[in-house]
Amino acid sequence: MTTLLTRTKTIDQAAASERRRWIALAVLCLGQLMMVLDATIVNVALPSIQHDLHFTQANLTWVIDGYLITFGGFLLLAGRFGDLVGRKKVFLSGLVLFVAASVLCGVSDSQGMLIGARLLQGVGGAVASSVILAIIVTEFPERAEQAKAMGMYAFVSAGGGSIGLLAGGALTQSLNWHWIFFVNVPIGLIALIFGSALIEENEGIGLSGGVDVLGSIMITLATMLGAFAIVKSSDYGLLSPRTLGAASASLVLLGAFLAWEGRVANPIMPLRVLRLRMLMGSSLVRGLLITGMFSAFFLGALYLERVLGYDAIDTGLAFMPLTIAIAAMSMGISARAVVRFGALQTLAAGLAGIIVGLLLLSLQGVHASYFPGLFFAFLALGLGAGASFLPLLTIGMADAPARDAGLASGIINVSVQLFGAIGLAALGTVATDHTKALSAAGHPLLGSLTGGYHLAYVVAAACVGLGVLAAFVLLRPPATSERQEILDEHLLSSELAELGEPVVRVRQVA
């Protein structure tokens, strides 16, 4: 009888632990969603903010760019601090800072106050989001469960942008722009309360060896200056003294940082991380993918609004096939594809889908109807992104040691932010220059705008094509061992058992 009670208690504890893990994942995804939404929800409200606070067009860009610069600048440092002092502490601290900064943004009554609050909000977003992937990897070490958890994270990260367009339009039109920031408060508080109770803390490496203060300052300044050069290049010019000066200073600081990290006893970024082939290779492929996706998202929104005359809510609805497709792929389809066909093959198919979507967008004209052209373009982009993000995440974190998982998570996020900013700046310049050339040649305005967007989509598709090539060159895993084959068969068996399907031979999983 005692044995039975003990066994029952053990089963109950295991079930409770299992529930805790998945609820904790939902909390992490909620926090990530809040920060992803913020990246697009503000764009919709920019005209209202400009009117109320009397921004010039040049100063208005700082409402977006200030957030991006501090967000990109603090990702690596925050991720490493998660390894040192505990990722739960870092995540919760970031949430507190982000919510407090959101309140300041919402009550801002001057340009300086809003820009300052946005800078602070970027720091909070970087601190919180930098460790989320590392927490997921720690909470879900078993491969099949980790794939499902990564799928949820990928959906939130990739699909939240179009939700932000819808929410931003609805809040701005029904209330006012202040509420795009106030909406973060209840979301952040829920994530903070449940995160405190449900997320388990990892045992940090500790600070006994001291803190690499100089290295921390150098890498933060280097990434902030790099982000500044990229983000503001469209305002100041790619070859302007400001852009070149900031880029040069960033590279000098980065070189000095790497030299210092090779000498210091307790580096903030151990150089061994740069030798992780899967992490660094997947970051490059992810950057090329993000370049394509960001062009589709932001330039696509401009095309819908400026050429086809969509309002903010219509634009958000137009992107729903993309969001729904990513959600469908994230609910287990991409995870099963990874197990059945391999991560590299699934990734390549996803990248091909993104290329198809971009090329379809490049065929839409001045009077394009939403169905079938735009609908299938966004659908292909969603299916491609949904198939790509999960294998990239699993490949990227696969060879990162547990003690460096936070730093690896930060590197992944940095690749998204910097390549996204580079892609937008470069493709935006391509679209603008081609539009000006067409307009100077006598083409009508709408035709010139459309021609500029078309060229940018084609260039973006070429970037994603380079991503396919880089994936096969850099991410090809070593030959699967017999032990790994047995493990993969077990994983597939558990996956297919849920569907009542027969078990088949598994191909290599990266």
N, C-alpha and C positions, 0 to 999 in steps of 0.2 A: 504493500500500500504506500509506504514511504517512497519507494522507488518510482511508483506511478506518479505520485504528486510532484516529485522532483523533476521527472521527465516532462510533465505537463507545464510546470513552471518554466522550465528551460525553453519549451516550445513557445509559450506566451511571450517570454523575453525576446526570443528571436523574431517573432512576428512584430512586436513593438519596435524593435530596432530597425526592421525592414521598413515599417511605416515611417519611422522618423527620417530615414535616409531619403525617401522619395518626397516627403513633405519639405525636407531641407532643400532638395533640388528645386522644388517649386519656388521656394523663397529666393534661392540664388537667381533663378530665371526671372523672377519678379524684379529683383534689383537690376539685372541686366536690361530688362525691358524698359525700365524707367530711364536708363541712360541712353538706350538706343532711340527711344521716342524723342528724347530731348534734342537729339541731333537733327531731326527733321521737323518737329512740331514748331520750333522757333522760326524756321524759314517762312512758314505760311503767315506768321504774324508780323513779319518785318515791315510791311507798309504801314500798319497801324502803329507800331512802335516808332517809326520814323516821323509820323504825323504828330503823335502825342508829345514826344520828347524833343522834337525839332532837330533830328539828326541830319547832317549832310550825308550824301551818298557815300563819301569816303569813310566817315566815322561810323556809319551804320554797319559796315563790313566787320567791325571789331566785335559786334554782338555775336557773330558766328565765329570769327577767327580767334578771338580771345579764348573762347572755350576750347577750340581745337588745339591751340598752341600749348596751353597748360595741360590738357588731357594727354597729348602726345609726349610732353616733356617729363611727366612724372610716372609713366607706366613702368619703366624698367626699375626705377628706384623703389616704387611701391611693391612691385612683385618680389623683389629681393628681400625687402623688409618682412614680407609675409613668411619667407623661409626662415628668417632670423628670429622673429618674435612671436610668430603664430599667425596663420592666415585668417582665422576667424576674427581676431582683434583688428587686423588691417581692413577686412571687409566691412565690419561694423563701423569702424572709425570713418571709412569713406562714405558710408551711408549717412552718418550724422552730419558730416561736412557738406555733402551734396544737398541734403534736405535744408540745412540752415542757409546755404547759398541760394537755394530755390526761393526761400522766403524773402531773402534780400532782393532777389531779382523781381519778385512779384510786387514788392512795395516800393521799388525804385521810382523816383520822381525826377531823376536827372540822368544825363548821359553818362557822367563819370561813375555814378553809383551803379548803374546797370552793367557797364563794362567791367568794373571791379568785381561785382558779384558773379559775372559770367566767368572771369578768370578763376575765382575761387571755386566755382561750380565745376570747372574743368579739372581742378586738382582733386576734388571729391570723387568725381566720376572715375578718374584714373586710379585712385587708391582702391576704390571698391571693386572695379572691374578687373584689375590686374591679377587678382588671386582666384577668381571664380573657377577658371579651368583647373587650377591646381587643386582646389577643394573637391571638384567633381572627380578628378582622377584618384584622389585619396579616398573619397567616400565610396567609389565604385571601382574597386581594383579588378573585379572579374570582367573579362572582355565583353561578353554579351550584354551585361547590364550597363557597362560603361558606354557601349555603342548607343543604347537607348537613351542614356542620360545626355550624351553628347548630341544626339539628335534633337532633343528638346532645347538644349542650349543653342544649337545651330539655327533652329527655327526662330527663336526669339531674336537672335542677333541679326538674321537675314531678313525676317519678315516684319520686324517692328517698325521699319522705316515707313512703309506705306500706311500702317496704322497711325503713325505720327502725323502724316499728311491729313488723314481723315479727322483725327482728334483736334489738330491745330485749326483746321478750317471750321469745325463745329464750334469749338470754344471761342474762337475769335469773332465769329459771326453772331453767335447767340449771347455771349457775355462780353468779354473784352480780353485784350492780350495778356493782362496780368494773370489770368487763370491758366494759361499754358504753363506757368511756373508753379502756381498754387496746387495744381493737380498732382505734382510730385510729392507733396507733403503726406497725404494719407497713404500713398503707395509706399513711400520710404519708411513711414512709421510702422506699417504692417510688416515690411521686410525686416526692420530692425528688431521688433518684438519677437517675431517667430524665429528669426535668425539667431538671436541671443539664446533662445531655448533649445533649438534643434540642431544647429550646426556644431559638430564636434571640433575641438581645437587640436591642431597637430602639435607635436613637440618640436618647437623651433630649435634651430642650430644654436641659438643663444648669442649673447653679446660679450661673452667672456674674453674673446680675443680682441675686443675693441671694435669700434665702428670706423669704417673707412670713410671719414668725413670728406676728405679731399676728393676721393673718387666719386662720392655721391654728388658733390657740387658740380664736378666736371661733366658727368654723364647727364645730369639734369639740364645744365646750361647748354650742352652740346645738342641734346634732342630738342630743347625749346628753340634754340637758334635755327636748327634745321627745319623745324616745323614752321617757324616764322618765315624763313626764306621761301619755303614751298607755298605756304598758304597766301602770302602777300605778293608773290611774284606776278599774279594776275593784275594786281593794283599798281605796283611799282614798275613792272616790266621785268622780263626774265633776265636781261643783261644789265639792269640798272645797278648803280653803285650800292644801293641798299640791299638788293637781293644778293649780289655777288659777295658783298662784305659779310652779310649774315651767314651765307653758305660757307665761305672760307673760314670764318671764325668757328663755325660748327665742326668743320673737318679738322681744324687744328686742335680744338679741344678734344675731339674724339680720338685723334692720334695720341695726344698726351695722356688721355685716360687709359687707352690700351697699354701704353708703355708703363704707366703707373701700376696698373692692375697686375702686370707680370712681375712686379718687384715687391708689392706690399704683402704682408703675411696673411691678412684676413681681408681679401678683396671684396668689394660690394658686388662685383660681377666676375666670378672665376672664369678665366679664359678657356677652361675646359668645355664650357657651354658652347663656345663657338665652333668646337670640333664635333658637335653632335650633328651628323649628316642629315638625319631625317628632320630634325627641328629646323635647321637652317635652310635645307632644300625646300621643305614644305612652306616656309615663310616666303621664299621667293615665288613659288607657284601661287600661293595665296595672294601675294601682292599683285601679280599679273591678273588673276581672277577678279580681284577687287577693283582694279582699274577698269575692267570691262563692265562690272556690275554697277559701279558708281556712275559711269557715263550713261548707262541705260536708265538709271534711276533719276539722276539730277538733270541730265540733258533731256531725257524723256519727259520729265515734268515740265521743263521749259517749252518743249515742242508742243505738248498738249495745251499749255496755257497761252503761249504767244502765237502759235500758228493755228491751232484748232479751236481756240477760244474757251477751253474748259475753265471752270472756276476751281477753287481749292478742294471742295468736297468731290466734285466730279473727277478731279485728278486722282484723289485717293481711291475712289471707287474703280477707276480704270486700272489701277495696279493690283486689284484684288485677285485676279487669276495668278499673279506671281506669288502673292502671300499664301493663297490657298494651296497652290502647288508645293511650296516649301513645307507647309504644314503637313500635307499628305505624305510627302517623302520622309519627313521627320518622325512620323508616327510608326516607324518600323520598316518601311520599304527600303530606305537607304541602308539601314543596319543589316537587313537580310541580304541585300545585294553585295555588301562588303563581305559577309560571311560566305556567300555562295560563289561570287566571282573574283573576290580579292579587292583590296582597297585601291590599288593602282588602276585596275580596269574600271571600277566604278567611278573613280575620279575622272578618268579620261572621257568616259561617256557623258558625265556631267558637264565637263568643260566643252565638249562638242555641242551639247544642248544650248549652252550660253552663246556660243558662236552662232548657232542657227538663229537664236532670238535676236542678236544684234544685227545680223544681216537682214532679217525680216524688217526690223525697224528702219534700216537704211533704204528700204523700198517704199516706205509710206510717204505719200505726197502731201500737197497743200490741202487737198480736200479729202483726205483719207477718212473712211468710215471706221468705226471701232471694230466691227466684226466684218470679215474674219481676220484682216491683217494685224491690227494692233492686239487683238485678243490672243491670237496664237503666238505672237512675238513675246508678250508677257508670260504666257503659259510656258513656252519653251525656256525662257529665262528662269522661271520659278522651278521647273523640273530640273534644269541643269544645276542651279544653285543648291537645291535640296539634295541632289546626288553628290555634289562636290564638297560641301562644307564638312560633313561628317567624316569622310575618309581623310581629309586634310587635318582635321583636329586629332584624330586617332594616330595618324602617322606622325604629326608634329610632337605629340607628347609621348610617343612610344619609347624613345631612347633617352628621355630626360630622367636622371636619377631623382628619387623622392626628395632628397634634400635641396635640389635645385628646381623643383616643380614650379614654384612661384615665379622664379626668374624666367623659366621657359614660357609660362603663361603670359608674362609681361612682354616677352619678345614676340609672341604670336599677336598680341594686341597692337604692339608697335608697328608690325608689318601691315596690319589693316589700316591704321591711322595714317602712316606716312605714305604708303603706296596709294591710298585713297586720295590723299591731298595732292600727291604728285600727279596722279591720273587726272583729277579734276582740273588742276591748273594747266596741264599740257593739252588735254582734249578740249578744254574750254577755249584755250588759245587757238587750237586748230580750227574749231568751229567758228570763232569770231573772225579770224583772218580770212577764212574762205568766204564767209558771209560778206565781208567788206569787199573782197575781190569780185564776187558776183554782183554786188550792188553797184560797184564802180563800172562794171561792164554793161550796166543798163538793165539788169534783171529786177523784177519787182521785189519789194521788201520781204513778203512772205516766202516767195520762192528762194530768195537769198538766204533767209534764216534756215529754211528746210535743207538747202544744199549744204550749209555749214554743219548742221546736225548729222546729215547723212555721212559726210566725210569722217566726222568724229566717231560715228558708230563703226565704220569700216576699220579705222585705226584701232579702236577698242577690240574689235574681233581679232585683229592681227595680234594684239597683245595677249589675248586669251589663247590664241594658237601657239604663241611662244610658250605659254604655260603648259600646254600639252606636251611639247617637246621637252621642256625642262623636267616635267614629271617623270617621263620615261628615262631620262638621263640621270637624274639626281635621286629619285625615290624608288628605284628598283631594289627590292629587299634581297638579302642573301637567300641562298637555297633553303627551303623549308626542311627542318630536321624531322626525323621520325616522331620525336616527342611532340613537336608543334603540330604535325599532321593529326596525331591522336587527339590533341587538345581541340583543334579546329573541328574535327568530326564530332566531338562531344558537344561543342558549342552549337553546331548546326542541328544536332539531334534535339537539343533543348529548344531551339528556335522553332523547328518544324513540328515538334510534338505539340506545341501550343496551337498549331494550325491543323493538326491531324493529318499531316502530309508524311509520305515515306522519306526515309533518310537516304541521301545520295552522297557521293564522294565529294569532299570539299576541295576547292582549289585554294591556292596560297592566299593567306591573309597577311597584309603588311602590318 
